[in-house]
Amino acid sequence: VGPRPEMPFIASGYSDIHRERLKILPGITGLWQLSGDRKKTIHENMEYDLYYKNNMSFFLDLAILLETLIFAFRGI
């Protein structure tokens, strides 16, 4: 669980606020992927990764993983 990894050539142009998401390990699922805003680019929705960074916990990871499984089984 964590922000999606970014291509190095894209990350090199990040602003300071965008670099905050690089301070934690990337993951394959996260809050942004579960949100209704996932149709927008991640660069337009930094608040999801920043929220995760500031509130990381075992239980938040567990909730994200369970929600990801529900989305996967529903085919969303």
ZIGI-V998844 format. One record per backbone hydrogen bond with DSSP energy under -0.5 kcal/mol. NH is the residue of the N-H (numbers start at 0). CO is the residue of the C=O. Records with the same first field share a line. If there is no record, write none. Layout:
NH = CO / CO
//
This chain:
1 = 28
9 = 6
10 = 6
11 = 7
12 = 9
13 = 10
18 = 14
19 = 15 / 16
20 = 17
21 = 18
22 = 19
23 = 20
26 = 2
33 = 29 / 30
34 = 30 / 31
37 = 34
38 = 35
39 = 36
43 = 40
44 = 41
47 = 44
48 = 44
49 = 45
50 = 46
51 = 47
52 = 48
53 = 49
54 = 50 / 51
55 = 52
60 = 56
61 = 57
62 = 58
63 = 59
64 = 60
65 = 61
66 = 62
67 = 63
68 = 64
69 = 65
70 = 66
71 = 67
72 = 68
73 = 69
74 = 70 / 71
75 = 70
//
